[in-house]
Every structure is written in C-alpha cells, then in structure tokens.
Amino acid sequence: MPFTLRALSFGKIIKEAFALYGEHFFLFLGISAVPNLLLLMLQYGLGQIPAGRPLNPGMATLLAGLGLPLASLFASSIVTAATTVAVSDIYTDRLPDLWDSFARLSGKAFRVLVAAFLVELFVGVGTIFFIIPGIYFAGIYGMAIPVVVLENLGPKKALDRSEELTKDSTGRVILVFFLTATCTGLLVLALNAAASLGWTASDRGIVSKHVLNLVTTTVGGILFGPISAIALALEYYDLRVRFEGFNLQQLRTLVTTPENLHSDVMS
C-alpha cells in the first residue's frame, strides 16, 4: 500500500504501523534482531560467569546489575532509532536497507543512548512518585529518539524539543507508547507461557528454564518490538504535520542532509 505523509488519527497510526511492519516485515525484523541477539549473547555470557569462576561472585553481580540494564536500554533505543531511519526512507521513496539504517546512526548512537537514559530516568523517578508523573514524562519525552535521529540534536535539546512537540498531544503519545508496549508485553508473555508448557522434564538436561526464558523473551521482543518503534516514528510525523505544517519535502531534506546520509557519515 502507498504510505503518504499526513495527519493521522490514533487508530490510523496503529493501523499504519501494522501495515508498514507487514509490508516490510523482514527489514524491521532484521533491525530488531541485530541488537537483541547481541543482548541475548551478553545475557547468556554473564549468566555463565559464576559457573566458570573467572570473576568473584560480587563482580559478576555488579556486571549483571549495571551492565545488563544499560545494554538492554541501548538495544531498545538503537532499534527505535534505526526503525525511525527505515520508516523515513519508506515515506520518501528511498530504498530502505537494514545495514544502512544502522550505519546512518554513526555519530548519533551515543546521543540516542543518553537521550533514552534521561527519558528512563525521568519516567523511573516519576513512577516512584505515585506512578502518574512517570506516565506523564513518558508522554512528553516520547519523541526524544526520533528527534535525535531526524533533527540531529543533542540529548538535552532533544528532550526539550520532544516536550515542545507533545505539549498539546501528550495523551496521544502515551496511548501510542503504552498500547503498543502493552501488546508487545502480552505477546511476549504468551510466547513464554507456550514455551514453558512445552518444556518437559527431558529438556532440562539440554536447556535450563532461565535460558529458555531468555530466548523466548528475546524472540518475542524481536517479533513484536518493531511495532512500538514504528508507531512512535509515525506519531513524530503526525505531530509535525499537525502543528508545524511538516511536509514530504521537509522530510526528504531531513533524510538527505549530510549527517543523515550513510555515504557522508562514513566518509
């Protein structure tokens, strides 16, 4: 189906996100798979440290406690960033490419990670204070990663820009984020439950329950995670179309600026 840049209702954003995912399934699956499979290898490797005893248990616990959440945040934020690049290419009739979507993040990956960390920090602290502030912060800062990728801003300016974009549509951003994230979470839980039911006593010598959960959670995230990332990119376009008269030519300009092009970034 043709995808055109236009204002969309909430329902149409969700519908178009699924349509984009279905039409470019292997592209978005690959974008989701690369960081998540690397994360899985890290999770498995850290889980084997106590058995191999190259580090004392305290160091292993410290690595797992600090390294894994940061690695998980990096994986999810890079998936969102690379997905934003790919969706932009689709809308501007550029041929989307898996590796190019990652390559064009060169020079931006650290800013993406810092922006994602700041958002998580605001959401986490807000959640501690009766949950509602955390949900609100997720709404006003939900556009931070697309802003870093497409507008080439630093983390702090990206958060300020996200707050500016979402000031009249915070509820919509919250709905887009939490609906897609909830659907993904439920589907992952269903996948975990199905795998657990099929995990018989004879399997225990082959794979542990912990490893099985790691694998099924990763597979679920790879399969269903792109929907949330696509929807957030579409919400970014929608906000700019509604409130700034954003058009396709402006999107082409963003996509083809030197810092956003693979050839220029890598040169």
N, C-alpha and C positions, 0 to 999 in steps of 0.2 A: 504494500500500500504506500502511496506517497505521503511523506511527512513534511508538513509546512509549518513555518514559524507563525504562531497565532496565539491569542489568548484562549485559555482552556479552562473549563470548569474543573472542579476537583475530580469528579467522576471520569472526565475525559483524560485527565492527566494519568490516572491509574490505568485506564483502558489503553492509552497510547504507550505507556511504559511496558505493558504486557505485549502489545503489538510489536514494538521495537525489539523486545527480547526474543519474541518468536521468530521474527524475520531475520534477525542477525544472531541467532542462538549460539553458534559456535564461536563467534567473535567475543561476545560477552562472557561466555563460559570460559574461554581461554584467559581473558583478562582477570576473571575471578580466580581461576585455578592457579595461576603462577604464584602470586603472593601467598595464597592459602596453603598450597602444597609445601612451600618453603617453611611456612609457620608450623605445619604438621611435623616436618622433619626436625625442627628445633624443639618442639614439644616432646617428641619421642626421644630425641637425644638427651635432653635434660632429665627425662624420666629414667634413663639408663645410668645416669651418673652415680647414684648411690650403689647400684649393683657392681659397677666396675671399680668403685672406690678410688678414682684418681683425685677426687676432692673430698674434703671433710664434709659431713652432712650439713653443717652450718652454712658453708659456702654454697652448696647445692641448693639449699633452701633460699638463700639470698638471691642466687641467679634466677631461680624459678619465680620468686616473689616479685622481683623487679624487672627482670628481663622479659618474661613472658607477657605481662600486660602491655609493655611498651611495644614488643614485637607484634602483638595482636592488634594494637592501635595502628601501627604502621601499615600492617597488611590491609586492614579495612579502609584506611584513608587513601592508600595508593590505589586500591580497587575503585573507590569513588572518583578519584582524580583521573585515572586512565579511562574510566567509563565516561566521564564528562568530555574528554577529548574525543572519544569514539562517537558519542552522540552528536557532538558538534560537527564532526566530519559528515555524518549521515545527513544532517539537516542542510549542509552547504554543498551537498553532492560531491564531496571528496570521497575517494575510496577508503573506507576505514580499514586500518591494519592493526593487528594485535601488537606487534613489537613496536611499531611507530607510536602507538598510543602510550606506551611506556617511555620510549626514547624522548618524546616531546615533554616529558616531565623532568628531564635533566636540568639541574639548576633550580628546580622548584620542589623537589621531594622533601628537602628539609623543612621548607616553609609550610608545605602541606602537613607534615607531621606535627610541627609546632602549633599550627592553627588547630588541628584536630585535638592536640593535647589541651590547649586552652579551652576549647569547647567542652571537652570531657571534664575538665577541672570545674568550670562554671556549673555544668549540669550536676556533677557529683556533689559539690558544696550546696547547690540549691536544693538537691534532693534530700540532703541531711536536714534542711530546714523545712520540714513538713511537705516535701515532695513537689508541691505546686511550683515553687520557684525553679526547680530543676527542669520541669516540663517547659516552663516559660523560656528559660535560657536555651533549651534545645530548639525552640521555635525561632527565636530572634537570631541565633547564631548558626542556624541550619544551612545557610548558603555560603558559609565561610570557605569550604573547599572549592566549590565551583568558582568563587571569586578569585581565590589564589591562582587557579589554573587559567581562567579566561581573562582576568583583568591584571594578572601579574603583580599582585600586591603582596606586601609582607603580612605576617600573621595578625599583628595588631590592627593594621588598616583593613585587613580582610574581615575581621570581626566587626569593626565599625561600619564597614560597607554593608555587611550582612544585616546589621541592625537597621540601617537606613532602608534597605530594600524591603525588609519584612515588617516595617512599623505598622502598616495597615492590614497585614495578612499573616500575622503570627499564628493565628488559629489554623489557617490552611496548611502552613508549613508543618505544624505539629501533627495535624491529621495525616499528611503525606508521609512524614517520617515514621510515626508510630503505627499507622495502619500497615505499611509495607514491612516494617521491622517486626511487628507482631505476627503477621502472616508468615514471614520467614522463620521466626522463632517456633511457631506452632508446627510448621512443616518439618523443621529440624527435629523437634521433639517426637513427631510421628515417625520419622526415619529412625531415630534412636530406639524408639519402642519396638518397631518392627525388627530391627537388628537384634535387640535383646531377646525377643521372643524366639528368634531363630538360632540364638547362641545356646547350643546344647552342651551337656557335660563333656562330650567328646572333643569339643572345640577348645576346651580350657588349656590343653597342653600346647595348642597352636598359637592362640592369641588370648591375651588377658582381657578382662572386662574393661579395664581402663583404656587399653589400646583400641578396643572395639569402639568405645565411646568417642575417642579422639578422631578415629577415621570417619565414623558416621556423622559427627558434628562438622567435620571439615567438608565432607561430601555435600551435606545439606547446605552449608554456607556457600559452597561453590555453585550449587544449582540454583539456589533461591536468593542469594545475596544481591546479584546484579539488579533485581527489580527495584530495590530501595535506592540504589545508586542512580539508576536511570530516571526514576521518579523525581529525585532531588534536582537532577540536571534540568528536567522539564519544568520544574517549579521555578528554577532560576530564570529560565527564558520567559515563563509566564509573567513573573513579577516585572521584568524589564519591559516586556511588551505592554503590559497594562499601565505602568506608571512612568515609563520613560520613552514610549514610542519606539522601542527597540525593533529593528527590522532585520531582514535576512542579510542585507548588505553590511550592516554593522557587525553581525555575527561573522560573516566572511572576513571582515577586517581583523576581528579578534583572532580568528583561527589562523590567518595567514601573516600575522605580524612576525618579524624575525625571531623573537624569543619563543614563539609558539610553533615554529617550524622545525622539524627534525633535522633538515639539512643545515640550517643555520645554528641550531643549538649544538650540534655535534661538531661543527667546524671550528 
